[in-house]
Amino acid sequence: MTLDAGGTNFVFSAVKSEQEIIEPVTLSAKGSDLFQILTNIIDGFRQVARKIDGKPVAISFAFPGPADYENGIIGDLQNLPTFRGGVALGPMLEETFGIPVFINNDGDLFAYGEAISGLLPEVNKKLEACGNPKRYRNLLGITFGTGFGGGIVTRGDLFLGDNSAQGEINRMRNRFYKNFDVEESLSIRGIRMEYANSTGVNIASTPGPKEIALIAEGKCPGDRESAIKAYAAFGRAAGDALANAVTLVDGLIVMGGGLSHSYPLFLPSLIEEMNSHYDTLTGQPLDRLEIKAFNLEDAADATLFYTRSAIEINVPFSEHKVIYDPSKKTGIGVSRLGTSNAVSIGAYAFALSKLDKR
């Protein structure tokens, strides 16, 4: 049984053989006190248990941090303020349902799901179909929504830190608002803030991101220029954060979360920011990245990404040749599974890996 826990909704499901086997159950994540929220969580899993045939073997789900995921303890959450002082959520569920419980970060499990059966295998299949020998084994997963989350999969394994703080990309510095973390720009409130700043309207009176996206697309009345600017600013802030992150990860990037659906409005500026350059003391520009970023949602850019660039070179003092690819590329695409589904698949795979080690 799985759960994708966001700041707004709890989405419960059941997964078998990397496939969801029931229609997900959605309950509110809002509650006046901790008791009500914990009751909702228990009720959600009970509803799932009633929908499946047989007895579930484990519970595995995503929950926002900070947390001690190894021991199933949730810490002081910014977006779920009733969790204060440490809540033993995993042990509570183990006692309630009598089965093992595994918890991890939602960004981590999203990345894991996309690495197993989402964007990562899709890219490698397309490379093979194009006769391109290049293969990708690392994936940075990011989610845009109530908050900004991340996770890393490296060569088939979910990367786990020593303090359950891996992939906390939200804590990067905001390039455009120096005293803010980047999540202040890469979130629902960030889109509203940029729209409010551009229109001169109080942020409390601004529409939500979905409506701002419709305004930008000319499908809804409002200040279209300001809406377009708001999403372009979102893209630049994201591009700056992802350029920093992919420098360390060196893999593909997959985007999820509610705001990722508006990628046509921000992905071009995101790619442009990642492919920008630094100034140097010599006056010569220096590429921001050692690799080039490609928009996998754009047909022309995707074609360039998948096109074979490997060549044969001679081995010195030998008659042999070897394959050498002088181009270094990363591709950025949107979730192929859907965020909640990717999290569920990631949670399932994570539970299996843990059960195998018991």
C-alpha positions as a printed Julia matrix, in Angstrom:
358×3 Matrix{Float64}:
   0.0     0.0     0.0
   1.31    3.46   -0.87
   0.69    7.11   -0.09
   1.73   10.29   -1.87
   1.54   12.9     0.91
   1.46   16.51   -0.25
   0.67   19.72    1.56
  -2.87   19.71    0.15
  -3.93   16.08   -0.42
  -3.09   12.53    0.64
  -3.28   10.13   -2.34
  -3.44    6.45   -1.3
  -2.99    3.51   -3.66
  -1.84   -0.09   -3.98
   0.92   -1.31   -6.28
   1.81   -4.8    -7.53
   4.41   -5.63  -10.18
   5.11   -1.91  -10.63
   1.46   -1.23  -11.54
  -1.28    0.5    -9.6
  -4.0    -2.08   -9.02
  -6.77    0.14   -7.63
  -8.23    3.56   -8.28
  -6.35    5.88   -5.88
  -8.08    7.2    -2.78
  -7.67   10.93   -2.17
  -8.22   12.5     1.25
  -7.5    15.99    2.51
  -4.14   16.67    4.11
  -5.64   19.57    6.01
  -6.69   19.2     9.59
  -7.2    21.29   12.69
  -4.97   19.05   14.78
  -2.54   16.15   14.53
  -5.13   13.59   15.67
  -7.4    14.41   12.74
  -4.57   14.14   10.18
  -3.28   10.83   11.6
  -6.84    9.5    11.6
  -7.14   10.45    7.92
  -3.92    8.57    7.15
  -5.09    5.42    8.91
  -8.5     5.68    7.24
  -6.91    6.08    3.81
  -4.85    2.9     4.19
  -7.9     1.04    5.52
  -9.86    2.05    2.43
  -7.04    0.75    0.24
  -6.87   -2.53    2.18
 -10.59   -3.07    1.58
 -10.15   -2.56   -2.16
  -7.44   -5.16   -2.74
  -7.59   -8.95   -2.82
  -5.55  -10.62   -0.12
  -3.43   -9.11    2.64
  -0.94   -6.33    1.88
   2.67   -7.23    2.65
   3.98   -3.74    3.41
   3.22   -0.04    3.51
   5.62    2.21    1.63
   4.99    5.86    1.0
   6.3     9.35    0.52
   6.13   12.01    3.18
   7.7    15.48    3.26
  10.76   16.16    5.39
  12.51   16.97    7.56
  12.31   13.46    8.92
  14.26   10.48   10.18
  13.03    8.24    7.39
  15.06    5.22    8.45
  13.11    5.08   11.72
   9.8     6.38   10.33
   9.78    9.58   12.4
   8.45   12.8    10.88
   9.9    16.1    12.08
   8.86   19.76   11.98
   7.12   20.17    8.62
   6.69   23.63    7.13
   3.65   22.74    5.03
   2.03   20.45    7.63
   2.52   22.49   10.81
   0.66   20.06   13.09
   3.7    17.74   12.85
   5.92   19.27   15.5
   8.46   17.77   17.83
   8.72   14.39   16.06
   5.81   12.09   15.17
   6.47    8.33   15.08
   4.32    7.78   12.0
   6.02    4.58   10.82
   5.85    2.76   14.16
   2.2     3.88   14.55
   1.24    2.33   11.2
   3.24   -0.85   11.89
   1.3    -1.37   15.12
  -2.02   -0.54   13.45
  -1.66   -2.81   10.4
   0.89   -5.4    11.58
   3.11   -5.14    8.49
   6.45   -3.42    7.72
   6.29    0.3     6.99
   8.81    2.22    4.87
   8.79    6.0     4.48
  10.88    8.23    2.29
  10.83   11.69    0.78
   8.28   12.32   -1.97
  10.89   13.81   -4.29
  13.11   10.75   -3.82
  10.36    8.23   -4.55
   9.15   10.28   -7.52
  12.65   10.13   -9.0
  12.88    6.39   -8.26
   9.58    5.67  -10.02
  10.6     7.65  -13.11
  13.96    5.88  -13.16
  12.31    2.45  -13.08
   9.51    2.86  -15.62
   9.24    6.53  -16.6
  11.46    9.04  -18.34
  14.82    7.28  -17.87
  13.95    4.0   -19.65
  12.0     5.91  -22.3
  15.05    8.03  -23.16
  17.31    4.98  -23.37
  14.85    3.15  -25.65
  14.69    6.15  -27.98
  18.47    6.38  -28.05
  18.65    2.72  -29.02
  16.01    3.2   -31.72
  18.04    6.09  -33.14
  21.19    3.96  -33.27
  22.79    6.1   -30.6
  25.04    4.08  -28.25
  24.7     6.62  -25.43
  22.81    5.41  -22.34
  21.79    7.29  -19.19
  22.01    5.76  -15.72
  21.49    8.77  -13.43
  18.35   10.8   -12.86
  17.53   13.97  -10.95
  13.82   14.16  -10.16
  12.22   17.44   -9.11
   8.68   18.37   -8.11
   7.04   21.78   -8.38
   3.93   22.35   -6.26
   3.16   23.52   -2.75
   6.92   23.19   -2.3
   9.99   22.32   -4.36
  11.42   18.84   -3.86
  14.07   16.62   -5.35
  15.53   13.14   -5.46
  18.49   11.37   -7.04
  18.79    7.92   -8.58
  22.28    6.79   -9.51
  22.87    3.62  -11.53
  19.68    1.95  -10.4
  19.86    2.85   -6.71
  18.01    5.55   -4.83
  20.6     7.83   -3.3
  20.2     8.01    0.49
  22.01   10.53    2.66
  23.33   10.1     6.18
  20.72   12.43    7.73
  17.67   11.75    5.54
  18.42   15.1     3.92
  19.41   13.98    0.42
  18.01   15.85   -2.58
  16.83   18.83   -0.51
  17.15   21.12   -3.52
  14.61   23.54   -2.02
  17.29   24.85    0.34
  19.45   26.22   -2.47
  19.88   29.98   -2.48
  17.44   31.95   -4.6
  19.51   33.73   -7.26
  16.98   36.52   -7.71
  15.98   37.09   -4.06
  19.26   36.73   -2.19
  17.84   36.22    1.29
  15.27   33.63    0.15
  15.66   29.96   -0.55
  14.75   28.95   -4.11
  11.48   27.33   -3.03
  10.04   30.81   -2.48
  10.17   31.19   -6.28
   9.58   27.57   -7.31
   6.21   26.97   -5.7
   2.59   28.03   -5.91
   3.35   31.09   -3.8
   6.31   31.91   -6.05
   4.16   32.13   -9.2
   1.64   34.3    -7.36
   4.42   36.52   -5.97
   5.85   37.21   -9.45
   2.42   37.95  -10.88
   1.64   40.26   -7.97
   4.98   42.07   -8.34
   4.39   42.63  -12.06
   0.78   43.78  -11.76
   1.2    45.81   -8.57
  -1.66   43.86   -6.99
  -1.46   42.56   -3.43
  -0.46   38.89   -3.48
  -3.53   37.98   -1.44
  -5.68   39.16   -4.35
  -3.8    37.34   -7.11
  -5.22   34.21   -8.77
  -3.66   30.78   -8.4
  -1.05   29.32  -10.78
  -3.6    27.47  -12.94
  -5.52   30.67  -13.62
  -2.29   32.62  -14.19
  -1.3    29.96  -16.75
  -4.65   30.36  -18.5
  -4.13   34.13  -18.55
  -0.68   33.64  -20.09
  -2.2    31.38  -22.75
  -4.89   33.96  -23.55
  -7.65   31.66  -22.33
  -8.69   33.72  -19.33
  -9.05   37.48  -18.73
  -6.19   39.15  -16.87
  -2.82   40.78  -17.38
  -1.34   38.42  -19.97
   2.07   40.11  -20.14
   2.47   39.83  -16.36
   1.38   36.18  -16.42
   3.94   35.36  -19.11
   6.63   37.19  -17.12
   5.7    35.29  -13.96
   6.26   31.9   -15.59
   9.42   33.07  -17.37
  10.83   34.18  -14.0
   9.85   30.79  -12.58
  11.83   29.14  -15.39
  14.94   31.23  -14.79
  14.91   30.48  -11.06
  14.44   26.78  -11.8
  17.19   26.8   -14.42
  19.63   28.32  -11.95
  18.85   25.71   -9.28
  18.97   22.81  -11.73
  22.25   23.96  -13.23
  23.77   23.81   -9.75
  22.25   20.41   -9.01
  23.02   18.69  -12.31
  26.64   19.77  -12.0
  26.88   17.23   -9.18
  24.46   14.59  -10.48
  25.35   14.58  -14.21
  22.22   12.82  -15.44
  18.78   13.39  -16.92
  16.22   15.63  -15.21
  12.53   14.81  -14.87
   9.92   17.29  -13.6
   6.74   16.49  -11.71
   4.21   18.16   -9.44
   1.18   20.25  -10.28
   3.1    23.23  -11.65
   4.99   21.03  -14.13
   1.84   20.84  -16.28
   2.53   24.44  -17.31
   5.97   23.53  -18.67
   5.38   25.21  -22.08
   5.35   28.54  -20.22
   8.59   28.08  -18.27
  10.71   25.32  -19.81
  12.2    27.53  -22.57
  13.53   30.07  -20.04
  14.7    27.21  -17.81
  16.77   25.72  -20.65
  18.09   29.15  -21.61
  19.27   29.77  -18.06
  21.01   26.4   -17.86
  22.78   27.03  -21.17
  23.86   30.56  -20.24
  27.47   31.5   -19.52
  29.63   33.06  -16.85
  31.92   36.02  -17.31
  35.62   35.54  -16.58
  38.54   37.78  -15.66
  39.99   37.24  -19.14
  36.83   38.55  -20.75
  36.11   35.22  -22.41
  32.69   33.69  -21.67
  32.57   30.34  -19.86
  29.63   27.96  -20.35
  27.51   27.71  -17.22
  27.61   23.92  -17.52
  30.12   21.43  -18.84
  27.11   19.71  -20.43
  24.39   21.17  -22.65
  20.74   21.07  -21.63
  18.06   19.99  -24.11
  14.28   20.39  -23.92
  12.88   16.88  -24.41
   9.36   18.31  -24.83
  10.42   20.29  -27.9
  10.58   18.23  -31.12
  13.57   20.04  -32.63
  15.56   20.03  -29.4
  14.73   16.38  -28.75
  15.92   15.42  -32.22
  19.28   17.05  -31.54
  19.46   15.28  -28.18
  18.82   11.81  -29.61
  20.97   12.21  -32.72
  24.12   10.12  -32.59
  27.22   12.23  -32.0
  29.7     9.44  -31.26
  32.65    9.0   -33.59
  35.45    6.5   -34.07
  38.97    7.52  -33.09
  42.27    5.73  -33.47
  44.02    4.09  -30.55
  47.59    5.51  -30.51
  50.25    3.02  -31.73
  47.51    0.55  -32.69
  45.34   -0.43  -35.63
  42.27   -0.48  -33.41
  39.57    2.17  -33.16
  37.27    3.04  -30.27
  33.99    4.92  -29.97
  34.21    8.42  -28.53
  31.31   10.78  -27.91
  32.62   14.35  -27.63
  29.22   15.84  -26.81
  27.93   16.04  -23.25
  24.18   16.33  -22.91
  21.41   16.36  -20.36
  17.74   16.21  -21.22
  14.91   17.8   -19.24
  11.43   16.33  -19.57
   8.1    16.08  -17.8
   6.98   13.01  -15.82
   5.93   10.13  -18.06
   3.99    8.39  -15.3
   2.22   11.24  -13.53
   3.61   12.4   -10.22
   1.45   10.34   -7.87
   1.85    7.19   -9.98
   5.63    7.67  -10.12
   5.75    8.08   -6.34
   3.67    4.91   -5.89
   5.94    2.88   -8.16
   9.01    4.31   -6.42
   7.56    3.47   -3.02
   6.79   -0.09   -4.19
  10.32   -0.63   -5.5
  11.85    0.88   -2.37
   9.81   -1.47   -0.17
  10.84   -4.51   -2.21
  14.5    -3.57   -1.94
  14.16   -3.22    1.83
  12.19   -6.46    2.22
  14.83   -8.34    0.22
  17.46   -7.25    2.75
  15.47   -8.38    5.79
